Amino acid sequence: MPVIFLTAKGEDTDKILGLNIGADDYVTKPFNPVELLARVKSQLRRYLELGSAPVRKSVFQIGDIELDDTAKEVRLMGEKVGLTPKEYGILKFFLEHPGQVFSPAEIYHAVWEETAYGAEGTVAVHIRHLREKLEINPEQPRHLKVVWGQGYKIE
């Protein structure tokens, strides 16, 4: 949130000190209320358009699985793993929501960006392929888990 000092201290050293300790702007008395309002609006505009943007995470890790979204690489115990674009999309979706359970239809909608009309089996096949590539024992997965009757999650 922007900080604006409104003070009677108008010396240059006071202004410099105020700005150095964190003020975004410094207004001295007497002041023009219209100017103050313009400064407040300006600071809020900068904050809302530039300063408050969420920082997008680009590296996700859970256990020995690491996904670097900038490089579009997945590593398992430090070794690069080749994934198809859909496998990558599913893994990234899970890593963005660790511990959350998603139905096959929700996963399909998030990754394929369309409604899953009977295509939930496609998700199961892709998750099986992901398990084969990322799990030590795909039959007893440590990370990509099924929640019976609900869907899938990563932990």
Beta strands, then each sheet from edge to edge (+ up, - down):
strand 1: 4-7
strand 2: 25-28
strand 3: 59-62
strand 4: 65-68
strand 5: 73-76
strand 6: 79-81
strand 7: 144-147
strand 8: 151-154
sheet 1: 1+ 2+
sheet 2: 3+ 4- 5+ 6-
sheet 3: 7+ 8-
end
